[in-house]
Amino acid sequence: MRYLDGSRSLRTKFSSMQIQRDTRGAELGPNQYEDAEGYLAPLAAGSGPRSNPLGEFPTGPAIGERLPDVVTSDSDGRIVDLHHDRESQPVVLIFTRSVVW
């Protein structure tokens, strides 16, 4: 996928969105950590699925805000230009995370 500004990935496009993570907690023993709220887990706070954002967290455009210019392919491989193909009509855009890693 390539965006109209020439970037090739969301990582490149949104690299300025650096998220601070809550890493407060303590190591209690091998593979046992307690976070600032007292939850126990085998991973330290701030790593893996325990990455809780602090402060402002960029979640994307607000409702009604214009989306970036995106040209990509749909699930059938057809090219879709987000703004051109909808002809100024409202759109519902749904992202589904793939189960294929």
Buried (B, 14 or more C-beta within 10 A) or exposed (E): EEBEEEBEEEEEBEEEEEEEEBBEBEEEEEEEBBBEEEEEBEBBBBEEEBEBEEEEEEEEEEEEEEEBEBBEEEEEEEEEEBBEEEEEEEEEEEEEEEEEE
